[in-house]
Amino acid sequence: MLIRRPDDLPASDITPESAYLNRRTFMGAAGALALGALAAPAAAFPALGRRQEDTLTSEEDATSYNNYYEFGTAKEDPKALSGDFKARPWTVAIEGMVKTPRRVDLDALLARLPLEDRVYRHRCVEAWSMVIPWQGVALKDVIARCDPLAGAKFVQFTTLLDPRQFPGQRRAVLPWPYKEGLRMDEAMHPLTLLVTGMYGKTLPNQNGAPLRLVVPWKYGFKGIKGIVSLRFTDRMPTTSWNDVAPEEYGFYANVNPDVDHPRWSQARERRIGEFRRRATLPFNGYAAQVASLYAGMDLRRNY
Ligand code: MTE
């Protein structure tokens, strides 16, 4: 075993949930959060008319209410049907505009990269949201190991294609395999993570084991699960939801309360575990960190 996976750590090393709540690096966007207040009971904050606080979503909710169409389209399907999924051994193809295209063992790809804890808001395009403590490595550190050529402008990610393991891939719900992509500067942003764990444990199959993407300022569908390939390219790559419904799902998919989905509003969201809907924040609350990536772009056209 070359990397320290969360489940290899002695219990004393695992950060308790209470410690996530105090971490200064919490979610990056300190401006949108009252950090010291996180552990206080929600009742202490009359939400109306005030900025709403973020509290961690329960591990049970985050691992049983999922989108992973390879296992089925119902929220409970991924947990119910992923028990036998084989997340090791796992290889990742490094393809396209790189110095040396190759296939690497996942553990070798991640070896000796610092495993980071990041608590991020997670906002699905369906207008529900969660707050999740992820563990992973910064995508920029992995990209540095891929040696992309100077002309590479985008990176495309692909999920495993294996209808024997993925019952959902036996039906034409989406053009399989699922694909996603980022512009290179988005991929290199320090908030962008390749995730291998959550809640201090190895990533559950239903959440995308062994490797998924997390881009906290974008809608959750950008967070592709079960990644088997990183392809570097100079053209904006195909992405699954954009491919099937370009009017509904853009390539950028930045969380934007001002641009509604054609069939529903994106102004508010249902935080799983909470009673009232809350206001959705531009860039999911990470505007201070990422808005400059889109300077000069029309965010209504580039949705
Ligand atoms: N990745 C794959 N391969 N297949 C999927 O169906 N669903 C996406 C994304 N990644 C999906 C995927 C969507 S729509 C969301 S909101 C998130 O995964 C959900 O992640 P979660 O189940 O961990 O909350």
Residues whose N, C-alpha, C, O or C-beta is under 5 A from the ligand:
A	BS01	MTE	A62 Y65 N66 N67 Y68 Y69 E70 C124 T159 Y178 Q206 N207 G220 F221 G223 I224 K225
